[in-house]
Amino acid sequence: MMAQTAEDSPAAAALLTCNGTDALLQVKYTITEDGWTSGFVSYKYPPFLKLQGNMVRFYDTFADLTDYQACLPRVECSEVVVGGLPTDAYKLSFDGKAVDIRQAFPYDDNNPVTSTEVGTCTKPICKDTEALLEIQYWNGDFSHTVLAFRVEDKDGNTILQGEESDESYSVNNTYTCLPKDDHATCS
């Protein structure tokens, strides 16, 4: 007997057709029903999919787990956040090409939350006297404002302050160039 996956679901849809400036994002779930019920998925923190800061859906049961597709602009950077599933339980593709799942942060006792950027995503180009600082953090399911981060120079002066967020289930990605000789510390 073959194991049923979300792809086998009757809700699995035909491919969307995107206009010329958009590309197709596909999230295909490969976890089996046995994998779902054997303890790989937490019932305290249900798996979810979030796209561009908007909650697409929570998956409370295996039957809720259906593949997802959307048309996104090719020339913009879009963030796909998947939480509560093993990273081998789904695959991402954008514009017909497989996309590697990127940053992973603790989410529940078993599985991570991941943040993957698709589309045209660029980081600053730093001068020879600068270094690229990349900060990624997961703010979790907090019902209060999350104080982001602060970068200080060697004298304790703030040289970069992350913005506060009252959005739950979000991943923050910050990229900036900082002088190489400031001996900055992050808190």
ABEGO torsion letter per residue (X at the ends): XBBBBAAABAABBBBBBBBAABBBBBBBBABBAAAAAAGABBAABBBBBBBGGBBABBBABAAABBBBBBBBBAABBBBBBBBGBBAAABBBBBGGBBBBBBBBBBABAABBBBBBBBEBBBBBBBBAABBBBBBBBBAEBBABBBBBBBBBBAAGBBABBBBBBABBGBBBBBBBBBBAAAGBBBX
